[in-house]
Amino acid sequence: MTIKEIRELLKKDITEEELKSLEADPRAGVQKLLASYRKRQAKLLAKKEDFMHRFSYESKFWQKGQLVAGVDEVGRGPLAGPVVTAAVVIDQNFDLLEVNDSKKLSPEKRLQLYPQILAKAVSVGIGVKNTAIIDQINIYEADRQAMAQAVQELDVKPDALLVDAMDVPIDLPQVKLIKGDAKSNSIAAASIVAKVFRDKLMDNYGELYPQYGFHHNAGYGTKDHIDALKKYGPTPIHRKTFAPVSDFFK
């Protein structure tokens, strides 16, 4: 086989027999390709082990034949836009190795995973609370209500919730995990769904209010956003109770 053919072969799953044959090949180019192949395989194995470890909380419920939903939120800190939550129920067949804490993933990877999560999950629910509600009851309570809404939007009823460090006002057993999106695949999937959903909402608001750069800042208080706020004043989607937006309403 030529070096080019071996390079293509090593992009696929190869048998032990093929691997032994290549290991016996004296060509330096072949051995270099094999070294790269082994490195890729080691990284893949580590990723699989991490992924399986992030099922540790879910598996406790699965062993009892129970459904568990992971719940997460995005949008507590921005000056504009809603808070968005997601609840995701997955099962033992969920095999999207790339799913992890949404903050660890690129926007492109999140967009790629979003439809795959929707397709692979048992059920997905979304909760949204707008700026009027945030200003009325505060961001923490709006967040909790949005989480409850996301759980209620599921088309199956979970037996319990895995929640990223929050208390959801719903009558279900709950396991609260600090940095849960890095510890549970259910919560990680919810973090991706919520993030992509909210980013799309903010992109749409960016079309309505182009001067604020919502396409880039998602409503967070970046320098460009603050400069635009000072120049143009707040929009209807700005949070009146959040400084420096609140300065305009004194």
N, C-alpha and C positions, 0 to 999 in steps of 0.2 A: 504493500500500500504506500501511496505517496504521503508526504507530510500533510499536504492539503486534505487528503481523504481522511487521515487520522484525526486532524483537527475537527472535521465535521462529525466523525464518529464519536469523539469525546464530548460533543454537545448533547448527546443522547444517553440513555441508560445502556450501559454495556455489561456483558456477562463477565463472570470471573475468568472464564477461559480466554476471552478477548483481552482482558486486563493482563493476564499472565503472559500472553503472547507479546503484548506491547512492552512489558517490563523486560523482556528478553531481547528487545530490539536495541542494538548498540548505537543507533544514531543519536547524536546529541539533541537534535531537534525534537525527536520523539520523546526523549526523557524530560526535556523542558516542558513539552505539552502535558506529559503525565504529572509533573510536579504541579502545574497549574490546575489540572483536573482534581488532584487530591486536595488541594487547598479549597477549591469550590465545594467539593463534597463535604469537607470538614465544616465549612461555614453553614452549608445546608443542614447538616446533622445538628449543629448547635442551634440553628433557628427552629428546627423541628422539636428539639428537646425543650426549648424555651416556650414554644407554642403549647406543647402538651402540659407543661408545668402550669400554664395560665388557665388550665381547665380544673385546677385543684378544688376551687370553691364550687363550681358547677357540678363536678362529679359526685360530691356529697349528696346533692339533691337527686341527681340521675340514678344513683344507686337505690334510692327509695321510690323510684318511678315518678318523681315529681318534676314539674316544670319550674325553671327559675329565669327571671328576667334581669338583665343588666341595665342599669339606668345611669345616664350621665347628662351633663348640660354644657352649654357654651353660651357666652355672652353676658356674664355677670359684670364685667369690667368696662365695657364700652360706654361712650357718652351718647350713643345713638343706636336705635334699632332694638328689636325684641330680644328676650332671652329665649333660647330654644333648647328643648330637651328631647332625648330619644330613649325608648325602652326597647330592648332587643332580646328575644328568646331564641337561643340556638340549641342544637342537640349534638349528640356524639358524631354525627355525620359532617359537622362543620369543619371544613378543611382549608380555610383561607389563611395560609401561613403568614402572609404579609400583615394581617390584622394585628395592630398594636396601638398603644396610646397615640391618638391622632396628632399630638404635638411632636411626635418623633417621625412623622411621615410628611413627605412633600405634598404640596397641593395637588400635584399631578397624580401621585399615588393614592391620595384620598379619593379623588374623582374616579380613578380606575376601580377602587374597591367598593365604592358606594353601591353601584347596581349589583355587584356580585354579592354583597351582604344582603341586599333586599331579596335576591334570588335564593340564597342559601339558608337564610334564617327561617325559623318556624313562624315567627311573627315580628313585625316592627310597628311601633307606635311613636307618634311625634306630638310634642306639646309646645305651644307657643304662647307667650304672654307679652303683650305689646307695651309700649312706653307709658301709656295712660295707666295701665295696671301697675307697672313698676313704680310710677310716681305716687300712686294711690296707697299701695300697701308695702312698699320698699322692695328692693331687689331680692333679698333673701326669701321673703314670703312668696314673691312672684315666681322665683326659681322653684320653690317647693310645690306650688300649685301647678306649674308647668310639668314637673316630674309626675305628679299624680295624673295629670291629663294624658301624658304619654303612656302610662300604664293602662289607663282606661281605654285608650285607643287600640290596644292590642286585641286581636281577634281570638286569642286564647287567654284563659285566666291563669296566670302563674301562681304557684304555691308559695313563692317567696321572691324577694328582690335582693339583688346585689347592687349596692349604691355607692357611688364615689363620694364618701364622706358627707352625706346629707341624710336628713330624716324626711322621708316622703309621707305626707299626710294621707295615708291610705291604709286600710285595715288588712295588712299582710305582714308576715314575718320579714325582717330586713337584716341584712348583714352589711354594716357600714365599713368600707375599706378606705384607708388613707392612700391616695394615689392609686385608686382601684383600677384605673384604665391601664396601668402597667402590670396589674396582678391578675386580671380576669379578662378572658376573651369576650365575654358578654358585654362587660362595661366598655372595653376597647372598641368593640363594634358599635356600641351606642355613641361613643365619643366621635367616631368617624361620621356616622349618619347625622348627628346633630350639627357637627362642624360644617359639613358639605351643604346641608339644608340651609343653615343660617347664612353661609357665605353667598349662596345663590340669592337669598332674600336681599342681602346687602348689595349685591350686584344690581338687582332690580331697582333698589332705592338709588343706586349710583346713576342710573339712567334718568331718574326724576330730578336728582340733585347733583349734577356732575361736578360742581365746584368744590364739593367736600371730599372727593377722592374715596368714596365708600368702596369702590372696586379694590382699592389697595389696602385701606386701613380697617375695613369691616366695622367702622364706627368707633374704633379705639382712638384714644386721644393723642395721635401723632402730631408732630409739629405742623405739618401741612393742614391737618384737620383743625387744630386750634387756630391757626392763622386764618383759615376760611371762616371759622366761627366768629372771630373778631371782626372780619370784614363784612360778612353777610348776615350775621345773626343766626339764631337757631331755626331749624326746620320743625315741622310737626312730629318728626320721629326722634328728635333729641329729647333726652331725659332731663326734665326740668329740675329734678332734685339732685342732679349730679353736678358738682363744680367742675369746670367754670361755667357750665350752661346755666346753673342756678343764678349766676350773677346778673343775667339778663332779666330776671323776674323779681328782683328786689324792689 
